[in-house]
Structure formats: C-alpha cells, structure tokens
Amino acid sequence: MSGKSKISPGYKKTEIGIIPEDWEVKRLGDIGTITTGGTPPTSDKKYWNGKFLWATPTDIGERKVIKSTERKITDKGIKLVGLIPRNSLLVTCIASIGKNAILEQDGACNQQINAITSFKNYDVDFLYYVIEHYNNRLLEKAGQTATPIINKNEFSLLSFAFPSTLSEQRIIARVLSDIDRLIESLDKLIEKKKLIKKGTMQQLLTGKKRLPGFKGEWVRKRLGEVGIIKTGGTPPTSLKKLWRGDVIWVTPTDIDEHKEIRKTERTISEEGLKTVGELPPNTLLVTCIASIGKNAILKKRGACNQQINAILPSHDYDIDFLYYLVEFNAKKLLEKAGTTATPIISKNEFTQLLFAFPPTLEEQHAIAQILSDMDAEIEALEQKKKKYEKIKKGAMELLLTGKIRLKDHIKEVLA
C-alpha cells in the first residue's frame, strides 16, 4: 500500500495541506495591508480621552466585533499612531498570540497588535474565522520564548487557504456567524440567570423575604457551632504508596463553579487517607488560603489539602443551604483574610465566623431547593453552550478546509 495520501477528485495538494482545486493559498500580506499599532505618550493628556477606539489585547475577548475599548484617543493621538479603518481585522502578535477581532469603527491599536486593512476581494468575517481556527499556526510561529512574538514580516508571510470567490467566503462566514450568534445569545441568557440567582440569594439568605409557611426569628451561629471543622493535609509526596489510589483528594484547583465534587485531579490511597484524615460524603469544603472563599460539597468519602477547611454539619443544618450561605458571604471571608501577600484565614478565625440561619431545617432546605433549581437551569444552559461550541469547532474544520462545500447553496442563502 502506498504511503502517499489519496487526493479526492476536485482537490489538490498544497504546502499547507489538501484543499479544493478552485481555492487559493494566500499569504496574509497578499490579502491586504498589514499595520502594526502604537501607543501615544501616556503622560500627555492631549492624546487621550478622545472619540477614537484604541484597542489593546485586553479589549479582544470572545466577541467577534470590538464595539468599545477601555481607553480612547484623540485626533492628535490618531495622527501619531495611525488610523485603522472600520472593518479591519486586529490580531494580537505579542504575548497573548492569535486573539483576533473586527474593529467596528475607525480607530487604532497598540503595538502588540497587527491590523489587516484594505482588503482586496477578501471577506473580513471569513478571515476572522480562519485566524481563530488556525490559531495554533500563529503560536508555533511565535515559538517558546519568555515573551512569544510574531514580527510584522513573519505575520505577513503566514499562509492560509481561501475560496477564490467572495460569495463562497461570505456563505461560510455566515454559517459560522449564525452559530456564534446562538452561542452569544446563550451567554447573555446565562448571565441573566446568574443575576436573577444573585438577587434571589440576597432576598432569601438574609431573611428579607420569607417563603410561604415559615416564620420565627433567624438565629446567628458561628461556623464552629454548625458542625465539626477540620483542616486538610497532604500525604508525603515522596511516598508513592500514599498516592494514586481510589480516594479523592481535593485541592483548591478542584473547586470551581460547580456545587459538587465527585472526582479530583489527584487521588490518594487508603494509607494516604490515614495520614490526612477521612472526610465523609456531604462535607462542605471551603478554601481558606490564597483563593479564599471558594466552596463545594464533597459527595464521596475523601480528603482535602491544608488550604481547605472542611465543615461536617450536624443534623440541624442543611448542607446545600450552608453551601449557598458561604457562596453568598464569600466577601466576608475575603475581608477576614486581609490583604497580606498570601491571604489566609486560620482555623480558629474560620470557626468564629458568624452567619444567620433560619430557625428550622425545613426552611433551610426549602431555600436551598430554590437555589439548586436555579443552578440546575444555569448548568443546563452552559451544557447547551458547550454543545454549540463543539458544533462550531467541527463546522470550522469542515468548512475552512473545503472538506464540505457550500457553493451549491450560495445563491439561495445570499438571496
């Protein structure tokens, strides 16, 4: 069998891979004019707080279009660093390599960004998706130096495949833009649901609003009165027999936005568990060193490291309510930790923290159920977003390589 890969009819082999016969390999310098940005003197007020957008890498996020920037410059600032016309593509080429976005209006950018302007028969939206999809090529070109960089010349020489007609570029970009709009709408909905949850927590976790059927004064309790407080530990790392077992071992990196922990990055053995102390299921874990106030519920027997305090609540306290109470009062923990180089809350300080609780376990549970339902709704939306992100990634691989052609549908879609 030949070692050569078979090329399907209608396709050709190029220096960047197999592409349709009627596509072209073009360098970025052939697509348009490459311009590197600049920064006006920051001490001279005549250049700043004007009407023109001035983009830096921090202004380039997940959104395709830059509609506003953190800082703006004046007419004099524009004359100094050069005007970049609207609908130019901005690409970061120093440090955070390969982030890109389309400038919505006339403006400028700093020296960490290369702008592609004055397009010649090329669609800016299509180019945006090409750079996004082939971000690894830019990273490889930048190398592994302390501060990765692609100079203007190297950037200009980067080659990519393009449909030879504007119409095909536009239909591909339109399909990917439609998926982006779905993802963006989900983003907005997720943020809206999070704000609703935050408002609900403000009402229910302070007793400002009571659920039907509940009454009586809330009571203030120290965490040490709620249950047993334990600080975790780390088995000796040099003893292999204490590691890679079946017992989950939680560190702050295992605690994210999810409420429950069922698996961890590292595990320990039963012998390892004996050295740090076992924690039962339904223990609340709270970070108390460095990344203060993150918390999660341990759903399996396990252990945690010394950056975490564990609360084993008594039968009078609902674990889910306690989780939301700590989440809502994370600021209180941060204030207690102070502003030292490495913020820390000692076990004693942690034990003495005061929180208000409903007088009955039933009310705690009812409040926690409402917030849990909200979390479940947010989680479902986030999973849906991940699904569309996966669909987009697959579509980019098929459409930006020409593996699937849309040219037969161009007329009806663009009509």
C-alpha positions as MATLAB code, in Angstrom:
seq = 'MSGKSKISPGYKKTEIGIIPEDWEVKRLGDIGTITTGGTPPTSDKKYWNGKFLWATPTDIGERKVIKSTERKITDKGIKLVGLIPRNSLLVTCIASIGKNAILEQDGACNQQINAITSFKNYDVDFLYYVIEHYNNRLLEKAGQTATPIINKNEFSLLSFAFPSTLSEQRIIARVLSDIDRLIESLDKLIEKKKLIKKGTMQQLLTGKKRLPGFKGEWVRKRLGEVGIIKTGGTPPTSLKKLWRGDVIWVTPTDIDEHKEIRKTERTISEEGLKTVGELPPNTLLVTCIASIGKNAILKKRGACNQQINAILPSHDYDIDFLYYLVEFNAKKLLEKAGTTATPIISKNEFTQLLFAFPPTLEEQHAIAQILSDMDAEIEALEQKKKKYEKIKKGAMELLLTGKIRLKDHIKEVLA';
ca = [
       0.000    0.000    0.000;
       1.389    3.429   -0.952;
       2.435    5.781    1.834;
       1.013    8.706   -0.113;
      -2.368   10.012    0.995;
      -5.055    9.706   -1.658;
      -6.337   13.005   -3.040;
     -10.027   13.021   -3.921;
     -11.173   14.340   -7.306;
     -11.648   18.104   -7.212;
      -8.910   18.630   -4.626;
      -5.192   19.431   -4.786;
      -2.169   19.132   -2.517;
      -0.546   22.396   -1.367;
       2.170   23.432    1.091;
      -0.485   23.850    3.784;
      -2.481   20.698    3.031;
      -5.160   19.369    0.691;
      -7.676   21.987   -0.473;
     -10.298   22.288   -3.258;
      -8.846   22.836   -6.733;
     -10.532   26.216   -7.098;
      -9.257   27.512   -3.726;
      -6.052   29.537   -3.383;
      -3.207   29.624   -0.861;
      -2.574   33.220    0.075;
      -0.199   34.985    2.451;
      -1.751   37.494    4.841;
       0.360   40.199    3.197;
      -1.425   39.429   -0.087;
      -4.860   39.770    1.493;
      -4.471   43.423    2.463;
      -2.186   45.941    4.137;
      -0.538   44.915    7.429;
      -0.229   47.693   10.013;
       1.315   47.499   13.494;
      -0.222   49.741   16.124;
       1.349   52.114   18.615;
       0.822   53.917   21.920;
       0.726   57.721   22.288;
       2.760   59.110   25.244;
       0.630   58.256   28.260;
       1.749   61.360   30.174;
       0.440   63.759   27.516;
      -3.291   64.412   28.016;
      -3.773   65.839   24.521;
      -3.640   62.301   23.112;
      -6.158   60.669   25.451;
      -9.869   60.515   26.313;
     -10.949   61.321   22.777;
     -13.555   59.764   20.489;
     -11.451   57.108   18.710;
     -11.277   53.481   19.867;
      -7.769   52.367   20.842;
      -7.590   48.591   21.127;
      -5.172   46.569   23.267;
      -5.158   42.763   23.758;
      -7.395   43.185   26.832;
     -10.102   44.625   24.557;
     -10.065   41.474   22.425;
     -12.157   38.805   24.136;
     -14.576   36.148   22.926;
     -16.688   38.580   20.891;
     -16.044   38.833   17.161;
     -16.550   42.598   16.966;
     -14.884   45.362   19.013;
     -17.560   47.968   19.710;
     -15.811   49.754   22.574;
     -12.368   49.909   24.196;
     -11.136   50.518   27.726;
      -9.268   53.633   26.583;
      -9.808   56.079   23.704;
      -7.544   58.548   21.957;
      -7.983   61.977   20.346;
      -7.469   63.195   16.776;
      -3.880   64.049   17.722;
      -3.427   60.537   19.072;
      -4.713   59.065   15.802;
      -2.322   61.227   13.779;
       0.544   59.964   15.922;
      -0.130   56.199   15.777;
      -2.091   55.979   12.527;
      -5.777   55.477   11.714;
      -7.092   51.939   11.293;
     -10.332   51.961    9.270;
     -13.505   50.208   10.365;
     -13.897   46.532    9.404;
     -10.163   45.909    9.813;
      -9.067   42.678   11.492;
      -6.946   43.062   14.639;
      -4.669   40.156   15.635;
      -2.524   40.017   18.790;
       1.090   39.163   17.938;
       2.926   39.680   21.254;
       2.365   37.658   24.467;
      -1.309   36.595   24.069;
      -0.762   35.397   20.495;
      -3.593   34.902   17.996;
      -6.567   36.595   19.658;
      -8.457   38.443   16.942;
     -11.474   40.677   16.405;
     -13.018   43.026   13.853;
     -12.858   46.777   14.575;
     -16.401   48.119   14.210;
     -15.452   51.770   13.687;
     -12.400   53.843   12.756;
      -9.769   53.711   15.478;
      -6.306   52.480   16.378;
      -4.483   49.745   18.321;
      -1.320   49.350   20.353;
       1.995   47.790   19.301;
       1.012   44.298   20.478;
      -1.489   44.082   17.631;
      -1.171   43.764   13.857;
      -4.104   45.061   11.821;
      -5.082   43.757    8.380;
      -6.702   46.563    6.395;
      -7.635   47.457    2.812;
      -8.900   44.010    1.847;
      -8.644   43.041   -1.821;
     -11.508   40.687   -2.690;
     -11.475   39.016    0.707;
     -14.201   38.879    3.357;
     -13.162   40.106    6.826;
     -15.587   37.759    8.617;
     -14.158   34.750    6.766;
     -10.627   35.857    7.656;
     -11.658   36.227   11.313;
     -12.710   32.559   11.428;
      -9.563   31.449    9.571;
      -7.338   33.105   12.211;
      -9.488   31.710   15.040;
      -9.376   28.180   13.636;
      -5.670   28.156   12.789;
      -4.543   29.907   15.970;
      -2.010   27.096   16.513;
      -0.054   28.216   13.429;
       0.487   31.620   14.979;
       1.505   30.050   18.302;
       4.009   27.766   16.543;
       5.462   30.724   14.642;
       5.866   32.687   17.864;
       7.976   29.946   19.436;
       8.544   29.247   23.124;
      10.382   32.394   24.212;
       9.637   34.134   27.527;
       7.507   36.663   25.641;
       6.172   34.986   22.456;
       6.173   37.326   19.462;
       5.447   37.308   15.711;
       7.020   40.265   13.978;
       5.231   42.101   11.182;
       7.229   40.377    8.436;
       6.607   36.863    9.794;
       2.929   37.696   10.237;
       2.687   38.897    6.619;
       4.136   35.604    5.359;
       1.648   33.325    7.144;
      -0.317   31.335    4.533;
      -3.919   30.113    4.588;
      -6.424   28.642    2.122;
      -9.188   30.834    0.688;
     -12.123   30.176   -1.650;
     -11.415   32.070   -4.868;
     -14.781   33.841   -4.801;
     -16.092   36.360   -2.292;
     -19.515   34.691   -2.405;
     -18.191   31.363   -1.075;
     -16.160   33.108    1.635;
     -19.275   35.008    2.706;
     -21.575   31.999    2.876;
     -19.050   30.098    5.030;
     -18.671   33.128    7.304;
     -22.455   33.481    7.517;
     -22.929   29.873    8.664;
     -20.251   30.284   11.367;
     -21.654   33.693   12.370;
     -25.087   32.116   12.880;
     -23.560   29.592   15.284;
     -21.711   32.417   17.066;
     -24.971   34.297   17.499;
     -26.535   31.228   19.125;
     -23.573   30.958   21.495;
     -23.711   34.681   22.278;
     -27.460   34.520   22.997;
     -26.825   31.646   25.406;
     -24.062   33.682   27.064;
     -26.460   36.559   27.638;
     -29.142   34.227   28.979;
     -26.658   32.569   31.359;
     -25.564   35.978   32.679;
     -29.216   36.993   33.121;
     -29.975   33.804   35.079;
     -26.897   34.363   37.263;
     -28.062   37.884   38.085;
     -31.521   36.563   38.977;
     -29.907   33.962   41.229;
     -27.761   36.638   42.878;
     -30.853   38.735   43.593;
     -32.717   35.710   44.950;
     -29.808   34.892   47.274;
     -29.833   38.480   48.539;
     -33.510   38.105   49.429;
     -33.649   34.542   50.776;
     -30.273   34.182   52.519;
     -30.738   37.319   54.584;
     -34.329   36.667   55.638;
     -35.516   39.829   53.830;
     -38.022   37.628   52.032;
     -39.581   34.592   53.718;
     -41.026   31.651   51.845;
     -44.729   30.891   52.468;
     -45.399   28.889   55.617;
     -42.234   29.850   57.502;
     -41.888   32.243   60.418;
     -39.804   32.814   63.515;
     -36.587   34.740   64.120;
     -33.411   33.738   62.347;
     -30.512   32.832   64.623;
     -26.856   33.829   64.356;
     -24.415   30.967   64.674;
     -20.651   30.645   64.486;
     -19.400   28.050   61.995;
     -17.917   26.133   64.911;
     -21.467   25.685   66.270;
     -22.789   24.388   62.956;
     -20.612   21.306   62.913;
     -17.103   19.910   63.224;
     -14.355   21.916   61.483;
     -11.358   20.044   60.069;
      -8.321   21.327   58.179;
      -6.932   19.051   55.492;
      -3.406   17.891   54.799;
      -1.063   16.459   52.168;
       0.431   12.948   52.389;
       4.247   12.914   51.981;
       4.783   13.291   48.232;
       7.910   11.113   48.282;
       5.957    8.027   49.386;
       4.354    6.559   46.248;
       2.262    4.099   48.248;
       0.219    7.011   49.606;
      -0.826    8.220   46.139;
      -2.811    7.213   43.053;
      -5.387    5.209   44.919;
      -9.187    5.239   44.808;
      -9.718    8.052   47.331;
     -10.378   11.562   46.019;
      -8.120   14.293   47.444;
      -9.368   17.843   46.962;
      -7.218   20.939   46.408;
      -8.446   24.484   45.556;
      -7.969   23.772   41.826;
     -10.670   21.075   42.092;
     -13.194   23.614   43.397;
     -14.792   25.547   40.544;
     -18.272   26.936   39.853;
     -19.912   23.539   40.285;
     -21.560   22.773   43.601;
     -20.493   19.142   43.936;
     -17.163   17.323   43.826;
     -17.181   13.679   42.786;
     -13.711   13.396   41.229;
     -10.362   15.169   41.614;
      -7.184   15.775   39.648;
      -5.168   13.670   42.095;
      -6.139   10.707   44.260;
      -4.618    9.043   47.310;
      -4.556    5.502   48.658;
      -6.241    4.205   51.792;
      -2.858    4.516   53.526;
      -2.616    8.099   52.337;
      -6.080    8.772   53.731;
      -4.924    7.682   57.192;
      -2.212   10.368   57.174;
      -4.592   13.288   56.495;
      -7.931   12.167   57.924;
     -11.089   10.941   56.239;
     -13.993   13.209   55.298;
     -17.458   11.676   54.834;
     -19.847   12.430   51.963;
     -21.795   15.708   52.276;
     -18.912   17.632   53.802;
     -18.569   21.296   52.839;
     -15.092   22.282   51.671;
     -14.050   25.965   51.860;
     -10.725   27.365   50.621;
      -9.016   29.434   53.333;
      -5.547   30.141   51.900;
      -4.789   32.200   48.764;
      -8.026   31.687   46.739;
     -10.276   32.466   49.701;
     -13.958   31.525   49.878;
     -14.380   29.010   47.052;
     -16.563   26.176   48.287;
     -18.094   22.873   47.209;
     -19.833   19.830   48.628;
     -17.823   16.616   48.799;
     -20.174   13.893   47.528;
     -17.882   10.887   48.141;
     -15.676    9.939   51.061;
     -12.285   11.521   50.613;
      -9.871   14.141   51.916;
      -8.578   17.652   51.203;
      -5.311   19.535   51.467;
      -4.242   22.101   54.062;
      -5.543   25.071   52.043;
      -9.089   23.917   52.762;
     -11.247   23.828   55.877;
     -13.961   21.184   55.943;
     -17.308   21.604   57.706;
     -19.079   18.417   58.809;
     -22.514   19.871   59.644;
     -24.703   18.472   62.392;
     -28.179   17.100   61.620;
     -29.707   20.534   62.340;
     -28.135   22.116   59.266;
     -28.798   21.550   55.581;
     -25.554   21.055   53.617;
     -26.926   22.709   50.457;
     -28.129   25.746   52.411;
     -24.698   26.008   54.024;
     -23.057   25.884   50.579;
     -25.154   28.807   49.298;
     -24.651   30.740   52.534;
     -20.855   30.529   52.169;
     -21.064   31.356   48.443;
     -23.165   34.434   49.199;
     -20.832   35.561   52.008;
     -17.547   34.933   50.192;
     -16.757   38.655   50.573;
     -16.894   38.266   54.366;
     -14.212   35.577   54.164;
     -12.029   37.756   51.928;
     -12.290   40.652   54.393;
     -11.347   38.358   57.259;
      -8.296   37.133   55.352;
      -6.929   40.655   54.994;
      -4.601   41.942   52.283;
      -1.373   40.076   53.043;
       0.816   38.663   50.256;
      -0.863   35.292   50.782;
      -4.367   35.838   52.229;
      -5.245   33.303   54.926;
      -7.983   32.541   57.444;
      -6.771   30.408   60.322;
      -8.902   27.519   61.516;
      -9.739   29.467   64.679;
     -10.840   32.575   62.750;
     -12.845   30.396   60.391;
     -14.583   28.688   63.306;
     -15.608   32.071   64.770;
     -17.254   33.428   61.584;
     -20.902   34.404   62.231;
     -23.794   33.653   59.855;
     -27.581   33.915   60.132;
     -29.680   30.727   59.806;
     -33.432   30.081   59.521;
     -34.797   28.612   62.748;
     -35.797   25.300   61.158;
     -34.098   22.722   58.972;
     -37.206   22.699   56.748;
     -36.800   26.391   55.838;
     -33.102   25.901   55.146;
     -33.954   23.028   52.822;
     -36.712   24.980   51.032;
     -34.374   27.918   50.340;
     -31.599   25.607   49.167;
     -34.018   23.816   46.821;
     -34.956   27.057   45.053;
     -31.290   27.992   44.567;
     -30.418   24.445   43.481;
     -33.123   24.582   40.811;
     -31.639   27.849   39.561;
     -28.185   26.274   39.450;
     -29.556   23.313   37.511;
     -31.082   25.691   34.950;
     -27.780   27.577   34.580;
     -25.865   24.291   34.254;
     -28.232   23.099   31.507;
     -27.672   26.335   29.582;
     -23.898   26.025   29.992;
     -24.018   22.461   28.669;
     -26.059   23.668   25.701;
     -23.454   26.363   25.059;
     -20.662   23.756   25.143;
     -22.611   21.684   22.629;
     -22.826   24.613   20.193;
     -19.137   25.393   20.721;
     -18.355   21.803   19.757;
     -20.622   22.083   16.706;
     -18.846   25.301   15.693;
     -15.429   23.685   16.043;
     -16.498   20.803   13.802;
     -18.080   23.150   11.269;
     -14.902   25.238   11.099;
     -12.808   22.142   10.404;
     -15.101   21.096    7.565;
     -15.861   24.481    6.019;
     -12.498   26.260    6.334;
     -10.648   23.364    4.714;
     -13.167   22.872    1.902;
     -13.974   19.311    3.029;
     -17.619   20.357    2.728;
     -18.575   22.882    0.040;
     -21.486   25.277    0.296;
     -21.162   26.811   -3.167;
     -24.238   24.973   -4.479;
     -26.341   26.826   -1.882;
     -24.791   30.283   -2.242;
     -27.493   31.830   -4.441;
     -30.416   30.741   -2.290;
     -28.733   31.693    1.008;
     -27.415   35.072   -0.121;
     -30.659   35.982   -1.939;
];
